[in-house]
Amino acid sequence: MENCCAHKTKDRNEADKKALINRLSRIEGQIRGIKGMVEENAYCTDIIMQVSAVTSALNSFNKELLSTHIKTCVADDIKAGKNETVDELVETLKKLMR
């Protein structure tokens, strides 16, 4: 029986971790900016454009993370004979493409 509470982890070097956190911090700042725009009654299309920028930033973050995942986690697991990782990747891609 699969343990519903089991969590996988990924050891990242400090430089990679810092780069990911910096990107997320910028996105967080963009979100706070959008919140401020709403609080200040900014014009709808101005807010929509900022939301579009955040969506693009999140998509870019996701692409980078997915690329790293495939090049490291997935490749390493395949080399180790853990082919179920490919199934997990396929399911992840299906969810991303909804």
C-alpha positions as CSV (number, residue, x, y, z in Angstrom):
1,M,0.0,0.0,0.0
2,E,1.3,3.4,-1.0
3,N,2.0,5.8,1.9
4,C,-0.2,8.8,1.3
5,C,2.1,10.9,3.5
6,A,5.4,10.0,1.8
7,H,7.2,13.0,0.4
8,K,10.1,13.0,-2.0
9,T,12.7,15.7,-1.7
10,K,15.4,17.2,-4.0
11,D,18.8,18.2,-2.8
12,R,19.6,21.4,-4.6
13,N,22.9,23.2,-4.4
14,E,22.8,26.6,-2.7
15,A,23.3,28.6,-6.0
16,D,20.3,26.8,-7.7
17,K,18.2,27.2,-4.5
18,K,19.0,30.9,-4.3
19,A,18.2,31.5,-7.9
20,L,14.8,29.8,-7.5
21,I,14.0,31.7,-4.4
22,N,15.0,35.0,-6.0
23,R,12.7,34.4,-8.9
24,L,9.8,33.5,-6.5
25,S,10.6,36.7,-4.5
26,R,10.2,38.8,-7.6
27,I,7.0,37.1,-8.4
28,E,5.8,37.7,-4.8
29,G,6.6,41.4,-5.2
30,Q,4.6,41.5,-8.4
31,I,1.6,39.9,-6.6
32,R,1.9,42.5,-3.9
33,G,2.0,45.2,-6.5
34,I,-1.2,43.9,-8.1
35,K,-2.8,43.8,-4.6
36,G,-1.8,47.5,-4.2
37,M,-3.3,48.3,-7.6
38,V,-6.6,46.8,-6.6
39,E,-6.5,48.7,-3.3
40,E,-5.8,51.9,-5.1
41,N,-8.7,51.3,-7.6
42,A,-6.3,51.0,-10.6
43,Y,-7.9,50.7,-14.1
44,C,-8.9,47.1,-14.9
45,T,-6.7,46.7,-18.0
46,D,-3.7,47.9,-16.1
47,I,-4.3,45.2,-13.5
48,I,-4.9,42.6,-16.2
49,M,-1.5,43.4,-17.8
50,Q,0.2,43.0,-14.5
51,V,-1.5,39.7,-13.9
52,S,-0.4,38.6,-17.4
53,A,3.2,39.5,-16.4
54,V,2.9,37.4,-13.3
55,T,1.5,34.5,-15.2
56,S,4.4,34.7,-17.6
57,A,6.9,34.8,-14.8
58,L,5.3,31.7,-13.1
59,N,5.3,29.9,-16.4
60,S,8.9,30.7,-16.9
61,F,9.7,29.5,-13.4
62,N,7.8,26.3,-14.0
63,K,9.7,25.7,-17.3
64,E,13.0,26.1,-15.6
65,L,12.1,23.8,-12.7
66,L,10.7,21.2,-15.1
67,S,13.8,21.3,-17.2
68,T,16.0,20.8,-14.2
69,H,13.7,18.0,-12.9
70,I,14.0,16.1,-16.2
71,K,17.8,16.6,-16.5
72,T,18.4,15.5,-12.9
73,C,15.7,13.6,-11.1
74,V,14.1,11.9,-14.1
75,A,17.4,11.1,-15.8
76,D,19.0,9.7,-12.6
77,D,16.0,7.6,-11.8
78,I,15.9,6.1,-15.3
79,K,19.6,5.3,-15.1
80,A,18.8,3.6,-11.7
81,G,16.0,1.5,-13.3
82,K,13.2,3.5,-11.6
83,N,11.0,3.8,-14.7
84,E,8.0,4.7,-12.7
85,T,9.4,8.2,-12.7
86,V,8.6,8.5,-16.4
87,D,4.9,7.8,-15.5
88,E,5.1,10.4,-12.8
89,L,6.5,12.9,-15.3
90,V,3.8,12.1,-17.9
91,E,1.1,12.7,-15.2
92,T,2.7,16.0,-14.2
93,L,2.8,17.1,-17.9
94,K,-0.9,16.2,-18.3
95,K,-1.7,18.4,-15.3
96,L,0.3,21.3,-16.7
97,M,-1.5,21.1,-20.1
98,R,-5.0,21.4,-18.7
